Amino acid sequence: MNNYKKLKIWENSIDLAVEIYKLTANFPKEEVYNLTSQIRRSAVSIPSNIAEGAGRHSEKEFLNFLSFSNGSCNELDTQLIIANKLEFISMEDFLIISDKIDHIQKMNFNLRQKLIK
């Protein structure tokens, strides 16, 4: 249906996922299978759902996957709040990433509105 690689939201969410991997590289080793893994999965899920939805055969399916991607943004933000409260990431890093998540969610909303029309 759509070439997801041409979507700016997909590009931004790929960059976010890469940044999340770098940010979580220094998390405590005992968190590797817990919070670290969960945060990384949420971050990867954002562009993955965009790509999967773009490859579907209808705009309705694409809208569903954009919704899943938006949910992954909320999940990631929640997990980063926890990581910040545990002092795994600084408030400065949290705010920078949170702004990027907000930007992706706004792009997601705008793309969904465009597809609905």
C-alpha positions, 0 to 999 in steps of 0.5 A: 500500500505505502512505501514505509521507508518514505514516511518521515514518521517511520524515519523518526521512529527508527532514529528514536529506537537507535537512540533508546538502544544507546541510552539503555546500554548502560542500564544495570546488568540485572535489568537486561532481561527486565526493564532494558528489554521492555524499553527496547521492545517498545521502541522497536515496536513503534517503527515496526507497526508503522512498517507492517501497517503500511504493507497491509492492503487497506487504509483501515488496517494501516490505521489499526497499526498506527494505533498500535504504534501510538500505544507503543509510544505510550508504553515507552514513555511510561517505562522511561518514567520508571527508568528515570525514577530509578535513576537509570536515566537523567531527567535531561535525557528523559525530557529529550526522549519524551519530546521526541516521543511526543513529536512522533505521536503528533505525526501519528495523529496527523497521518491518521487524520489524513488517512481518514479523510 
